[in-house]
C-alpha cells in the first residue's frame, strides 16, 4: 500500500543527529581526534589483524556454500518471472556500484605504496616490489571484498521478493531470529540506525574525498591550481548528476549510466593499450596475475608475526581495506537485493564475486601497467612523485605521458565522474528505499525523498570539507565495520533459517 508519510523519522533523524554529534567535535579538533582515532585503529590492527583476514576468507566460503548448495537455486521472486535486467545490465550495475572511482585511484597508484613499502625481505623499488605492487592492487578487488559486499543480499532479497515484506530493512531480515518484540521495538531501531549512520558517514566521505580525483586532473588540464572553489564547482556538478540519476530511478538513471560507463571504460582501456605501451602492459598484467595467484593465500592471511618491525603497507592496509569495506557491506547488499528480482541466489552471489573482480583486475593491469612502464623507462619518476607531491597529482602526470595526453585526461575525468555518480546515485536510492515508509516490495522510494537524501549527504560533505573532519570520519567509518561484521553473520544464518522454514529450496525454484 502506498503510504503518504514520506519518511520514517524514528530512524532517519536519530541517525542524522548521531552523524552531526560525531563529526562536529572531530572537525573542531581534527588533529587531536585523528591522533586518537588512528591510535585506536592501530591497536585494532595490532590485536585483531588475524580476525579481519579470516573474516574475509570465511565470507568467501559462506558465499560459495550458499551458491552451490540447495540454497543457491532459490529464486528471489516468482520462479516463473524473468530477471528484471539482462545479465550485462545486471553486472554493469553491480560493477558500477561495487568499484566506483576508487578503482581508478587504486589501479593507477596503489602499486606505488607497495613498491615504496614492500613486504619484509623485499627491496623497495625492485622488480619484485613492482610485481608485489600490482598483484596487491588486484587483490584489493578480489573475492574477499565482493563477498563482504554481497553476503547479506540473500537475506534482504528473500524478505523483499519472496516474503514480500514492505520494509527493506536489516531489522526485518532479523525477525526470524529475534522475533517480533525485538524487531518492532528498540532492538530493531538500533539495527536500522546503525545501518544509516554507517552509510551516511561513508557517503559523505566518498563525496568529500572523491572530488580530488577530478580536481587534480582538471588542474593539470587547465594549468590552474586546485582551490576550494574548484572543489565546490566539481562537487556541485557531481551532486547534480547523482541526484538526477537517483531521481530518474534504476531503469532510466542508474542502469543507463552504468552500462554507458562500461562501454566508455572499455574504449578508454583500448586507447591506453593502442596509444601506450600495449605489449608491456599485457605482459606485465600476465606477470602480475601469475604473481597474485601464487601469493593469494599469503596476502590473504599473512600477519607478519615473525617480523617484529612495523607492519608493511600490505599487512596494515589489508586490515583497513576489509574494515572499511565492511561499513559499505550493508548498503551493497541491500542495493544488490533490490535489483536481483528474478535472479537465483547463486546467480546473484556469483555475479557479484566474478564480474567486478574480473573488470577490476583488467583495469588494474592496464592503469598500473602504464605507470610502471613510465617508471621503468625513466620517463617519469612515479615513486618519487607520489612521495613528494599530493598522490593524486601523479595521475595526470602519468596520463600526460600518453600521445594525446590531454584527451586521455579528459576521458579519465569523464569515466571517474560517472563512476563517482553511479556509486552515490545507488547509495542515495538505497537510503531513500531504506527510510521510506512505502511498501518496497511493490513501489520505488519517493522521488522527493531521493532528493532530500542527496541534499543531506551533500550538506554533510560540504561542511566537513570546509571546516575539516573528513579524515576522522573516514577512520570512524573503518571502526564501524566491527559491529557490522557481527550483523553479517547473523543475516547469513537468517537467510538459511527463512529458506529452511519455507522449504524454498524445494518450492521456490525454476522448474
N, C-alpha and C positions, 0 to 999 in steps of 0.2 A: 504493500500500500504506500502511496506517495504521501510523505509527511511534510506538512507546511513548515514545521520547525526546521530551520536551516541547519543548525549545528548542535552537537552535544557539548554544551558549555561546561558540563561537570568534568570532562576530561581535557577539553581544549584550553580553558582558562587556567587551571592549575599548572598545566604543562608550560604554558607561556610565562606564567609568573615564576616558575622554577628556573627557567632559562634566564630570565631577566635577573632574578635574585643571584644566580651563579655568576653571570657574566659581568655585571656592573662592578662588583668589588674587584674581580680579577682584572678588569680593564683599567681600573683606577690604580691598581698596584701590580702592573703587568710583570715587571722584572722579578719582584718578590714571589708572586704567585707562580710564575714559570719555574723558578728555582724550587719551590715547594713541590709542585706537581711533577716535575722531572725527577726529583728525589724519590717520590712515591713510585713513579713508573719504573725507575731504575731498580728499586727494591723488588718490585714485582718481577722484573726481568731476571734479577739475580736468583730469586727464590722459586719462581713459578715458570721459568722458561720451558722446562720439560712438559709442563701441563698444557701450555699453548700448542707445542709441537705435536703432542699426542692427540690433542683435541682435533687438529686438522686431519690427521690420519683416520681417527675414529669416525669422523663425519663422512669421509670418502667411503669407508667400509659400510656405514649405515645407508648411504645413498645407493650403493651397488646392491645391498641387500633388498632395499625397497624396490629397486628396479627389476631385479632378476628373480625375486621370489613371487609368490602368488599375488602379492600386493601390487606388483608392477602393472598387471593387466587391468586394474580397476580404472574405469573411465570417469573423469571428472565432469559429470553431467549425464545426460541421456545417452546410453550406448548407441542409440540409433542416429544421433545427430553428428554432423560433420564438425571437425575442428573449426574454431572461429577464424583462424588465419591459416594461410598456406605455410608450409614448413620454412620457406625462405623468409616470409614476412615475420613469422614467429621467432625464428633465430635472429633476424635483424633487430627486432625489438629487444630481445634479451641481451644481445651483444651491446647495443647502444646503452641500455640501462646498466649492464654489468661492468663495462670497462670505462666508458666515458672518455673524457680528455686526459684522465690520469694516465691512460695507456700511452698517449703520445709523449707525455713528460718522462715516464719511466723508460719507455722504449728508446728515447733519444739520449737520456742522461744517466739512467741507473747504473749502467756498466762502469761509469767513471767512479762512482762511490766505492765499488768493489775493487776496481783496478788500483785506486789510491789507498784502500784499506782492505787488502785481500785476507783470506783465511790464514791461520798460523802456518808458518813454514813456506809461504809463497811470497816472492819478492814483488813489491809494489811496482806497477808499470810493466811487468814482464809479460811474455807471451802467454804464460799460464794464467796470470792475473786477468788478462783480457778475455780468455776463454771463460774463466770463472764469472767475469762481469756480465757477459751476455747470457750465459747459461742461467745465472741468478735472476736476471731481468725477466727471462722466460718463466722461471719457476714462480715468480710473484703472481703470474697469471696462470697458475697451474690448477690442478684438480682440487687441492685443498680449499683454495679461496672460493671457487664456484660451488663446492659442496657446502661451505659455510653459508653462501648466499641462498641456496635453493632448498636446504634440508627441511625447513618447516613449511614449505609450499604444499606438500601433500595434505597436511592437516588443514591449512587455510583453504585450499582448493576443494577439499571434501565438504567442509561445512558450508561453503558458498554454492557450489554447483551440484552437489549430491543431496545434502540435507536441506539446502535452500534456506539457510539461516539469514535473517535480514541484515544482521550486523557483521561486517567483515573485520572481526577483531580477534586479537590474541586471546582475550578472556573467554570469548565464545568457544574457541577451539579447546580450551582447557576445561570446559564444563563437564566433559565426560569423565575427567579425573577428579576434579574438586567439588563438583555438584552445584546445584542452583544457588544455594545460600552464599557460597564464596563468589561465584561468577557474577551474581546480581548485586553483591554487596561491595564492601570496601576492598576486598582482595582483587576483584575484577577491575575495579577502578585503578588500583595501584599498577597492575599489569599494563593497562592501556595508557596510563600516564607515562610509565617508563618507556613504552614504545614511542610516544610522541616526543618526549624530551630528547631521546637519542636521535630521532630523525630530524627534528627541528635544529638541534645543535649541529648535526652532520651536514644538513643542507646549508646552513649559514656559513659553516667553514668552507664547504665546496664553492659557494658563491664568492666568498671573500678571497680564498686562496687560488681560485681558478682563473681569476682575471689576469694575473701576471703572465699566464701562458699566451694570452692575446696581446697584452700591452707591450711586452718586451719585443715581440715580433713587429708590432706596429711602430715602435720606437726605431728599430733598425731600418724598417722600410721607408719611414718618412724622415729619418735623420733628426729626430727630436728626442728630448729626454722624457723618461717616464715620470709623470706627475700624478698627483691625486685627482686632478681634473680629468686627465685622460682615463684614469681608472673608473671614475664616475661615469663618463660617457660610454665606455665599453660595457660597464655594468648595466646601464640603462637599456642599451641595445639588447644585451643578453636577456635582461628581465622581460623586455617586450616580447622577445622570441619565445622564451619558455612559457610565459603567461598565455600567449596566443595559442601555442601548441596544446597546452593543458586545457585551455578553454574550448578548443575545437574537439578535444577528446582523443581517444585511442585510434579510432578509424580514420578520421580526417586530419589529425595532427601528428600524434606520436608515431603511428605506423608509417605514414608517408615520409616524415622526416628521417626516420631510422633507415628505411630502405634506400632512400636517396643518398644518405651518407655512406651506405655500404658501397654503392656504385662509385661515388666520388673518392672514397678512401682507396678503392681498388685501382682507379685511374692514377691517383697520386703515387701509389706503390709502383705501378708500371713506369711512371715518369722517372722516379728515382733510379729504377733498375736500368732503364734505357739511357737516360742522360748522365747517370752517375756510374760508379764502378760496379756494374751489374754482376760481372763474373766473380769479383771478390766477395760481394755481398752474398751471393748464393753459396759460394764455398765456405764463407765464414758462418753462414746460417747452418750449413751441414755440420761443421765442426762444433758449433755451439749446441746444436740439437743432440749430437752424439755425446758431448761432454755432459749435458743435462741428464740424459738417460743413464749415463754411467754413474752419476753422482746424486741422482734424485733422492734416494733414501738418506744419503749423507747430509744433504741440505735440509731434508725434512725433519731429521731427528737429532742432528748434531748440536750439542750444548757447549762445546769447547771445555769440557770438565777438566781435562788433564793439562790445559794451558792456563796458568794462574795469572796471566796478564789480563788487561782489559779485553772484553769481548770484541770480536771483529765486527765489521759492518753487517755481514751476512747473518751472524748469530743474533745480534741485537735488533736489527731491522725486521727479521722474520717474525719475531715475537710481537713487535709493534704492528706489523702488517696484519697478522692474524687477529690481534686485539681490535684494531681499527676496523677490519672487515666485519668483525662480529657486531659492531654497532650498526652497520648497514644491513646486517643479515635479515632482520625482521622486515625492513622495507622491501628488499629484493624479493623475499619470499611472498609477501602479501601481493606485490605487483605481479609476480610470476603466476600466482594463483588466479588472479583476476583475469589474465589474458589466456589461461590454459583451458578454457571451457571446450570440451570435446576431445581433449588430449588424455592419453593414459598417464598414469603416474610415471611409468617407465619412459615414455616419450618426453615428459616434462623434465625429469631429472637428467636424462642422458643428453638432451639438447643443451641444457644449461652447463653440464660438465664438459661437453665436447666443442660446441660451436664457439663460444667466447675464447676457450683455451686455444683452439687452432688459429683463429684470427689473431689473437694476441701474440702467439709465437711467431707468426709470419711478420706482423707489424714490428715486433721487437727485433727480429732478424734483419729487416730492411733498415729501420731507423738507426738501430745500434750499429749495424754494419757500416753505414755511411760515416758515422763519427769515428769508428775505429780505423777505417781506411784513411781518413784525413789525419789521424794521429800517427799511424804507422809510416805514412809517406812524408811526414813532417810539414804537411800543408797547413795544419792547424794544431797548436799545442793544447788540445782539448783538456787534458788532465790539469794543466796549469790554469786554464781559463776558468774552470768550474771552482777552483780554489781561490783565485784572485778576485773574481767578479761575482755578481749575483748569478747563481747557477742558470737561471732562465735565460740570461744573456748569451749563453753558449749555443742555444738552439738556433737563433737567426744566423750566428756566425757559421755554424755547420751547414745550414741550408744555403747560405750565400756562396758557398764553395761550389755549388752546382752550376752548370750552364743555365741561363735564365733564372738566376738566383732569386730575383725579386718575384718572379712568377711563382717559384717554389714556396716562398714565404707567404704569398697571398693565399695559395691553395691550403697551406698548413693552417693559416689563420681561420679559413672558412671551415675546414674539417674539424678543427679543435672547437670552434664556436658551436657548430652543430652538435658535436659530442657533448659539450657542456650543456647545451639546450636539452638534448634528449635524456640527460641524467636528471636535470631539475624539472622538466615537464612531467616525467613519470613520477618523480618524488612529490611534486605538487598535487598531481592527480591522486596519488595513493593516500596522502594525508587527508585530502578532501573526502575521499571514499571512506577512510577510517573514522573520521569525525562526523560524517553525515548521519542523520537520523533516518534517511530513506532506506528502503529495502534494497540492499546492494546486490541481491540475487536477481533482481528484476530491472533496477534502474542504474543509471550512471550518477555520480555525485553532481550536485547542482553546479552549474557553471559559475554562478556568483560566488559560491564557496571556493571554487578553484582560484578565482582572482583574489579573494581575501587571503587565502593561504600563501599565494605568491607574494602578496604585499607584506605579509608578516615576515616571511623568510628574507625578503629584500631589506626591510626596515632593520631587522636584527643585524644583517651582514654589513649594511652601510654604517650603522652606528659603531659597530666594532672595528670596522676598517678605519674609521675616523679617529676614535679615541683609543684604539688598541684593544687587545683582548682576544683576537682570533687565535693566536698561538696557544694561549692557555686553554681555550675552548677545544682546540684540536687534541690536546693531551687528555682533557676531560672525556672527550669522545672515545679515546682509546681505553680509558679506565672503565667506562660504562660497559665495555664488552663483557666484563666478568659476570654480572647478573644475567645478561642476555644469553651467555653460554648455557647457564642453567635452564633458562626458558626453552632454549632449542632442544635440549634433551627431553624435557617434559613434553614438548609438542611432537617429537618423534614417537614417543610412547602413545600420545593421544591419538595420532593418526592410526597407528596399529590397532589400538583398542576400538576406535569407532568403526573401522573397517571390519574387524572381527565380530563386533556386536551385530552389525548389519549383514554379515556374511557377503559383503560387497564383492569379494574376490570370486564369488560364485554367481551372484545375480546382476552385478553392475559391470558387466564386461561385454566386449563386442562379440557378437555371435559368429 
